[in-house]
Amino acid sequence: MVSAQTRNDLLDTFSGKAKKLFFDVLMNIKENKARTISFNGCKLEDGMIERFLNAIPHKSSIKELSFDNCDLSEAKCVDLLHGMANKSSSLSLEKLSIKGNAFGGDAIVELMGLIDSNPKLKELDLSDNKIITSGAVKILGAVVGSEIEKINFRNNLISDGAVTDYIPVVADKNTPLREVDFYSYDPVIQKDLVSKKYHDELNKAMLVKRLHLKKKQYIEKTNRANVVYVVKRGR
């Protein structure tokens, strides 16, 4: 079944939940018709990632990609992200989700390369994966200097260490990053992996950052309005 936000000839969204649909989605990617591609729940078997990458045209219209619960192993995540980084000149990605796979380990290095090569990327959903604390710290390091605004790390293997390294990044008013979700609960030990103390510090830093951004946007908007007024008045 194809899920679409519009029902005209130019569909904006495709959902690849069935194997047979995968090839229909590829055709629409090749024809550059889709802005949002969702393979959520579609098991990407051997060769499918390569087919997907080969289908991406020069100057693709794709803005959002989702590979949630696609049974992607760490190795497949490496192949996917490495291939997408190599296609960066053709992609203008703004949102990427690889929720519910086995993302972690070597795939983190490939994600860092993708972040570096896609300056328009603003949102990442990495929840329900295999990311450990050191991996989260590496990703946050790659985010500094990028345009990413939101990251979801929920339900990974991340503890307080990543949060303590992250708080200064949030407090830095020169970075656009303003939302992050570190919440992780370990059912074995029945305990949150990130303590309440650091959740509170993180939320406080986020609040300060968001207030600063709103004030900055207001000042910029006012300045633009004043410039227009001065120009018109001068005429």
Steps between C-alpha positions, in 0.01 A plus 500: 500500500634842402452770760479852356418844627368596157311288249589683181753392237790639706500309828698657783535199728555131437499225758702186427335247729487217249782349298314541168443867579874555542548498125208740448666738742830469311325597178358813660842586644652471153227722358573752777137519612529451876608739776440252782601133477401254773617138501367451854446134581644380170773241551782617274657182370836458329531724195212731590719771650718505189190521279368790706829692480527442125145631451577842653518749210725803470345785700243278669180655640512277811494701825404231750612136524373244748634146556319420826490133606657377177704225669821680408810339649801714591664397171193602299488833684864552402421428133194725499660801669827468307308489173285797595808703595644426155172623351509825699535713186166359381318512835359795695387303804331683785376204707638148546357221717655156555301415811474143624797335331848389610666836436819551699870414493663560160178651362555805722808602301296483180225712657761761595607512136137537389446788743811672370398461135132599540491860629119523477440208738296624798345195672630153594301218657740235633271356767470130587844404373834375640677829568721504809613808693830547313316474169249767602787731598657452153171583329455813713854605408409473131185703557696802624542727200212339310143628456338213694227617738353175638641157591312207649723252690211346697538137610865442419778392737591853601585605855586823683834544323344607171271748673778670695691549173186620327390773744778747394397443136141596579613802698709623206276766346682479166373149419147439363463174697211551741324165557633161603343193657733278706233311692597133531356243739675171572232234572761263645612727780166689491670837502537809279847503345519880516442630853237761590774745601637517147153497343423813705827671403441412137144634501617823663769548235247431224257754641767769515605417145146514361436834671824635352401381150155658527655829611754482216226430242292790636796739476579386144135538398484849655824604330370384160176691555695813595715474187191475279343795681814713456523413129134580436520817704809608309313465173 
